[in-house]
Every structure is written in structure tokens, then in C-alpha cells.
């Protein structure tokens, strides 16, 4: 069907509710809008759905959510694991409770029990919940840090990680095979509850989750000693982090935790924010104002589904607050865990730290210093979660920490996704330890640079929306793939990795080797002196990202090098 045929089908078929039809009638004369809403189906990608909320096949609505859930249900039934049930969590966004309820009722109509949280919960708690309940899968309704007009739907598997190959592709096939909305099953909540297929969960899981987090504390005595001396400012950015973060810090004994009042409560419009992303300095406007008022040691922000953590800490020399990238905060926690576990004899045998190919190269000297194996995986925390599962299956290594550059990390194996709640807890312990030794987090970071080298990373992003955007992004990737640059400025490309074609090419000798990782549309350029560049289209947004990293001789040198590399990359495009 053409997009106009699709529009007319939605307007005339009894399956769709009156409110949906009224929304579509209001835009039917705007051809560009109609085309954008109906020119394709909202793609169920490897992680699930993400899109603008609204009526139409290319939007997030109860019908696209229900259809995605039917595809997931069909796959579960084919595997014969429907008796295990599915856990569901949701965030503070518009339509999140409604989409979660739709998913639960669709599962129930297919004979699959849904365990749905009573109110909003962080993504990592969903990962924990489905493992605790022994579910076959999990769903989180969230668009993470996207703008307020978006929502999303992420699928997790029984190990607690987001679905990976081949399961992701098999679920996609099932979703795509549903051609008729009328075949999608649903039932009333009352009937689902009566049939024992719809169970509301909450406090019991919360309590168990908190208990697991506390197991990651290395020096509870240090926290108790410094609890009254350290001041923490925290903002949940109007999302799911508020209650669990406050609870864990309170139960550990921290006395001075100040929550940003304007961003404390759920707000689907994110009124005080341009963009609810802790990677964006503007998201810290209110938090930094409160930090200066309270003379805080550390300033923390979690994104709406509380899997990412943004950090500022005071530089005592200037009195200013310094922003930490995800690489920096991850390295602080990694150094602390590896150092203190080694010092206390708590390091397990065959320890491993897992990271992604676009995360800082500082991981290499840190893991070498403590005799920890470094494993690099593709971009996406689900691949770190997958490694934990492999360790358990093979007994090859023991997981001690995992991190990615996009402000996410995981201490412990209670979840299989990045967990900003455990990251807050760990970082506050590190801050307490620093305070005890008359240091700040920034002082510790500087000492790490002096010890391991001045590693610095950045990103350059090109956004291309609409129908033509995807084509333009594909063209950029194809150009770089077919004719890889021999140099970026004065930095010669030493090796070129094409993960799509599973090949590493030595640019000097022409020698070819395999990447050893699953196929993915990612290009990586190894440059001299620990410099690198990586090109990767986003799987969830109309963007292509260029990740870059350098190693300098000082903070200033690293800054200059990464700025030059960014300009050199732009010049090649």
C-alpha cells in the first residue's frame, strides 16, 4: 500500500480508535506529514522500537507497540518458553504507562504472564527483575535520553541483557511477518488478572535490588567515617532515578544529599531541560546552581531511565566544577575497584574488564597495571552483558567491571545493562575515599592522567532527518568503506577495521586479518600514538557518529590534539 492508502486504512477500519482517527484527520491535508507517518513501518531494530509518539505506522502508538509485542510473543511461543513470563518496566515519558499496559495485555492474550512494575522504574532494575523472576524476556518502555516527543520499547532476554544475535534478528522477523493488525491479540486487564497472567510487582524486587547493589561496596567503613563530611547534589532529570538513588545513598549513610527540586519529580515534558541527557552540559544548569549554594563535592545526574550517569566535581584549586565524560567517570570507578580489590585480596581469579571499541584507550594501561584481562566488544552495552553470560557458561573469566563511553557502566553482575544507580553508589564511595585522603574526584583524575597518560576523547555527530537522511548516512559510510582515508591530517592510518566485512587491513603491508567480532556497520581507523577514529551510524537516531581519541603529554596537549583530529576528520568527509 502507498502511504495514502495506509492513511485511509487507519481512518476507515474499525480496529483503530476514534482519538487516533481524529489526530489523522487533522493532518490529512499535509502531504509531507502524512508521508512521514506512513511511508514505512516504525522499524523494530536490534534493540526494539524508538520513535516520535503519534498516530501512524512510523510512530510510537498503542498499535505499533501491540504489534511489536505480538511478534515477541510469537517468538517466545515458538521457543516454548512462554511459561516463564515477561517482566515489564517503564519510565516517566508520555504514554509510557499506557504502552506498558498494552504490552502486558497482549502478552497475556497469548498465554504469557506479564510481571509489570506498579510505577516507573530504572532500566537496570528491569534487567535485575527479569533475572530474579526467571523470566524468558523483559520489556522497558523508554526513549532513554531522547527529546520529550519520543518514546521507545527495548527488549531484553533471559540473561538480563538486551537481545543480541541471532535472537534479535529472529524477533525482528516475527514482528515483520505480521501484516494484519487484526491478528494481533489483546484482552482486558481485568480478564488478564483473573487468569493469573497479569501481576503487578514492586517493593519486593526493589528490596532485593538494593541488597545486590550494596554488595559492590568495598569500604563501608570509609563511607561511615566520611558520611557527614561529603556533600552530594543529585538530579534525576525528571526521570526514574529519584527514589532508588536517594534510597541507596541514605541506606549507606550519606547525610548530605541535595536533590534538585525543579527536576525531582517525573515530568514527561522535561520542562526545565532542552534535552534530558546527562551528556549535555545544559542539563546541569539547575544542579550546578544548587551545588554552588551548598558547596557540594560532587554533582550527579541520571538520564530518564537511569542507565546513564553524568558527573561534575569540584576543582579545589579554582573552586569551579569540572565536567567528567563517561570515559572519565568510568575510569575513576575502574581504577578504584581494581586498586582496592587488589589491595584487600578481594580480586577474583582470572579477572576481566569489558569495554567497547569506542571507549577510552586508558583502559589498556589500567588493566595492565592490575593484571586484569581487557576484552573489547562492539558498541552497545548488550555486548558487555553478553560477555558476562559467556564467562558464566565457560568459567573462562570473572567479570569485575564494564563500561562504555556513553556515560554507562556496571559494577557487579546483578544486571546485564549499564546501571546508573550502582554507578552513583560507587562514585560516591570513591568521593568519600578521596575526601578521607584530602583529595577531590578531580584530583584523583589528574593523578590517573599523570600515571597512565593524558587520554582524551570526543565525538563529532552529523544529524540527517527525514527520508533522505538514512540514504545520505549510508553514502558517507560507503565512501569511507570503499576508499578509506590514508591519513587524517598528519596522522597516518596504520590499520583500517571494517566490522561489516569482518576485516582488518594493515595499510602499509596490505595484510588482512579478521576482527574477531560480530558483523556490524562500523569503521575504525587506528592512528599513531594511541590516536584513533571510528565511524558508526546510530541504531536509534538519524545520526552518524564519529568517535575519536588521542593521548597527549598534558591536559592542554591532549585538548589541542583532539581538536585538531576533529577538524582533520571533518576535512575528509
Secondary structure, 3 states (H helix, E strand, C coil): CCHHHHHHHHHHCCCCCHHHHHHHHHHCCCHHHHHHHHCCCCCCCCCEEEEEECCCCCCECHHHHHHHHHHHHHHHHHHCCHHHCEEEEECCCCCHHHHHHHHHHHHHHCCCCEEEECCCCCHHHHHHHHHHHCCCEEEEECCCCCCCCEEEEEEEECCCCECCCCHHHHHHHHHHCCCCHHHCCCCCHHHHHHCCCEEEECHHHHHHHHHHHHCCCCCHHHHHHHCCCCEEEEECCCCCHHHHHHHHHHHHCCCEEEECHHHCCCCCCCCCCCCCCCCCHHHHHHHHHHHHHHCCCEEEEECCCCCCEEEEEECCCCCCEEEECHHHHHHHHHHHHHHHHHHHCCCCCCEEEEEECCCCCHHHHHHHHCCCEEEEECCCHHHHHHHHHHHHHHCCCEEEEEEECCCEEECCCCCCCCCHHHHHHHHHHHHHHHHHCCCCHHHHHHHHHHHHCEEEEEEEEEECCHHHHHHHHHHHHHHHHHCCCCEECCEEEEEEEECCCCEEEECCCCCEECCCCCCCCEEEEEECCCCEEEEEECCCCCEEEEEEEEEECCHHHHHHHHHHHHHHHHHHC
